[in-house]
Amino acid sequence: MSLLKRIEQGQGQAPRSDGSQPKPASSGSQPGASSGEGGGGSLSSLQARRVSAPTTTPQAGTYFDLKTRVQNKLLAELDPSMDITKTEEVRRTIMGLFEQILNEENIVLSRAERQRLFEQITAEILGFGPLQPLLEDESITEIMVNGPKNIYVERKGKIVRVPVTFEGNDHVMRVIDRIVAPLGRRIDESSPYVDARLPDGSRVNAVIPPIALIGPTLTIRKFSKTPITIEQMVSYGSITPEAVEFLKACVIGACNIVVSGGTGSGKTTLLNVLSGFIPSDERILTIENAAELQLRQEHVVTLESRPANIEGRGEITIRQLVMNALRMRPDRIVVGEIRDEAALDMLQAMNTGHDGSMTTAHSNSPRDTLARLEVMTLMAGMELPVRAIREQISSAVHVICHQERLRDGSRKIVNITEVSGMEGDVITTTDIFVYEQTGVENGKVVGRLRPTGLRPKFMEKIEAAGIHLPPSIFGVGSGRRY
């Protein structure tokens, strides 16, 4: 086994009781003192070490010492005015300097070892350090950093730990700063959490001490480079062709849709797919906390909320954006997620001529979705009667599409429910499609989204758009009346 491989494995050694990494015995700088932000460490105090010679320092220390020395020298010799957006050009420059530094310091490495060290240092300078390989792995859908030493990922709906670590809390903080700084956002003790996004649209949430007791915590919801299509969802068993035809008709027919479900159930993915059914000749406004939707239509205006600045000023909320959107002549308003008093303005938009609007909401079931909309509307502080709120909800929302992540990690649409009106003071609903689980085989949930045989009351709205759904969509036989 090569020395570099042994010292890489040494990263996994137990940290100290305070959570820090053991310091290199021979290094005059802290591990991780350098980064793409230009961190330091005195180069003159560090002596080159031939990796072919036996080592008596801790393996992790040897690795960090080697990586830090080479990385610091690279950063010192790079032109600070270089445009890092030209990735290939910068990589070639880094490669030339990297080879020069190894030769000057008389560091002997095999070709594979040189490439591995080069990629790690390049990830620190151009990418997001230890997270870069995870971000490039398309099988990973979510990355969870619980402090510098505990990193988990989600693959195929299952959460597993990966043998990747940061050098310490400062290393995690530098990566977080690199994510949020280009967006004009900040994270510090006075504002210890932030929502952001990566250049590819992946959603990021970061929480740091003092409210994160285990150290900087980072959660990244990755988005596929090629958005999931409705055909893929059908092949995964998340939805049936009949339900697809019905939802497509609802979107084209300008029905107002709420996509509900728990965290990680696939709400935004489904909203993105449904938005793809909107006719291309309509003006679409999207409103999100962190821009995630990837609409393919040309006439799309994307709005993003903004947190307050360091003085507590300049905050732009989802509610303000929804109100402003009404002045922008939208045909459709698509809100990434409703989680507060913005629900009132969204309902008002749906009830004032902006049919075909869509949003998502966290909830446990279609019935809970209605209750949450009611509570969020009350958060606006308007002191409206509960019946008036329920009437607004029942007239505004046509369809609730509820998703769940099942025990086997699969994400499936489990309810497509019509909001059919009011009976007394109660909002009435009708299930059009319901997921029926028939068993579990080899750890996989077996079932199917089945029609209930009932047609929604808003069928006239769909037919007015020139869409005629066959009775078989709703599970009705050809000779049966409905």
Disulfide bonds with the S-S distance in Angstrom:
none
